[in-house]
Amino acid sequence: MLFSAPAFTAALLFYLFHNDDFYRAIISIIFIFGQLKHILQFYNNLRGVNMKSNKKGQSAMEYLMTYGWAILIVIIAGGVIWYYASGATTSAAAVKTGFANVDMDSPWSLNSAGTLSVKTINKVGKDITIDAVFIDGISKTIVPSSITVSAGETSGWVDVTTGSSGTSGSQYKINVAIQYYLGTDNTRKFNSTGTVGGTRS
């Protein structure tokens, strides 16, 4: 076997838990190529061909496995260079789900320090005041501390201290609840909830 059990297990775990499709594709290509000899051996066995007694077939296979690995390495290296040069790791698409009466405008951003900068869209049909933002169910500090948004309008920037720092360029996904009240009646509060994700700035 070209792959030992520990190596195969490590590759499998990396494939299952790594969320980058590029690296998953690389692992798949390496694994398939590494097993090519065994696949062809099995095929020849089905045809009744013994590769050990077939000198020409054995030489061709050794040639393929020797130079094939070199070609594969060149292909992978080229793919890695293209992948990083194209900025694929830092331009993951922003995603948003949920949010009804008070929506989050695009674009928004989450930096490495954990500050979420957003604009909100008032779809309630009445003037509203936003006085709190919850991240994963926990109230967070917002700047400004409250902001009034007219019906059908988009607010200015609101900075939310999420308390969730991370590496710039890493991906994130957070649950957000925007708390607001109608007009000047701050005795009745409403929430517009949803999830946002993307790449940290």
N, C-alpha and C positions, 0 to 999 in steps of 0.2 A: 504493500500500500504506500502511495506517495504521501498520504496524510496520516499521521498517527492519531489515535483516539483523542488525546488532549488537544492537539492542534485543530482537529475537526470540531471538537466541542467549543473551543474558543471562537472559531470562525462562525459557528452556528449562533452562539450567544450574541456575538457582535452584530450579526445579520438581523437577529430578532429584535434587539433592543436599540440599535442605532436608528435614529429617525431621519437620516439623510439617504435619499434614494440613490445618489451617486455612489456612495461607499457600499451600499447593499449590492449594487450592480457589479462593482469591482469584485466583491467577495464571491458572487455567483459565477463570474467569468473564471476566476482562479480555481474555484472548486470544480467546475465542469471540465476545464482543461486538465486539471490534475487527475481527474478520473477517466480521461479520454482513453488511455491505454487499456484500462480495465473494461471500458465499454466495448472497445474494438475486440478485445480478447473474448469477451462474452459473445459478441456477434459472430466471430470466427468459429467459436466452439459450436454455436448453433448450426453453422454451415459445415461442421466437421473438419475444420482446418486447425491444425496444431501449429501455433506460431513458433514454438521451440524448435520444430523440425523444418520450418520453412525459413531458410537463411535469408532469402531476399526480403521476405516480409518482416523478419526481425531487424534487418539492417535499416529498412525504410522506417520502421517504428522508432528505432533508436535515433535516427536522423531527425525525425519529426519532433521527438521529445526534447532533443538537445537544442535544436535551433528554434523550435516552437516556443520554448520558454523565453528565449532571448527576444523573439518578436513580440510575445505577449507583454514583456516588461516594457518594451519601447512604446507599445500601444497604451499601456496603463499610465506611463510617465507623461505621454502626450495628453492623455485625458485629464490628468491631474493639473497640468500646466494650463490647459484650456479652461478647466473648471474654476480655478482661482483667478485667472486673468480676466474671466468674464464677470467676476464679482458675484458668482452664484451663491456664495455662502453668506453674503451680506445683503441680499435683496429678496429675501423670502417675502411672499405676498402677505399683506396685512389681511386678516380675516375678522369678521364680526358677525355675531348672531344675536337675535333677541332685540331688545330696545323697541318700545312701542311709542307712547306719547311723547317721550323725550328721547331723541335719538342722539347718537354720537356721530359727529361729522367726520369726514375723511379729508386729510390724513390726521392721525393722532400719533403720538410717539411715547415710548418708554425708554428712558436712558439708563445707563449702567448704575446710577445712584438710586434708581427706583422711583423717579419722578415721572408720573404719567401726565402728559400735556394733551388736553382735549378741547374741542369746541362742541357745544350741544345745539341741537335743533329743536325748537318748540313746535310740536305737532298737536298740542292739546286743544288749540283753538281759543285760548285765553292767555293773558299775561301770567307768567309764573315766576317764582323765585326759587332758585336752587340753593339749598343751605347745607347740604351734606352729600358726601360720596362714600359708599361702602365698597371695600375690596375684600372679596371672599367673606362677606358678612360682618366685617369690622369697619367701624367708622374711621375715616382718615382725615388728616388735615388738608384743607383746600385753600388755595390762594387765587382770587379773593375769597373771603370766608362766606360770602353769599353773592349771588349774581342774578339780576332780574333780566328775563328774556321775553320780549314781546311776542305775541301770537304770530306764528309763521316765520319768526326770525331766527338767526343763528347767533349764539353768544360769542363773546370774545374768548380768549384762551383761559382755561382753568387748569392750574397745576395741582395735581393730587400726589401727596407723599404716600406712596404705597407701602414703604418699608421693605420692599423686595428688591434688593440690589442684585446685580448679575454682570456678567462679562459683556462688553459691547460686541455686537454681532451674534450673540446667542438668541435663540428663539424663546418666546414666552407665550403664555395663555393665562388670562386672569378673568375672574368673575367681577362684574361691576354693577352696582346699584346706585342710580342717581335719585336722590331724595329732593322733592320739590313740593311747593304749595301754590294754590291758586290765588291770584290777586294779592290782597293783604291779609288773608285769613290764614295765619300760620298755626292755627289749632288743628288743622287737618292736613296730614302729610301723605304724600303718594310716592311710589317708587317705580322707576323704569329700569328694568334689569336686563342684562345681557352679558355676552362674553366677547372679549377682544384678544387678538393675538397678532404676532408679527416678529420682527427682529429688533433687538435693542439698538438704540442709536449710541 
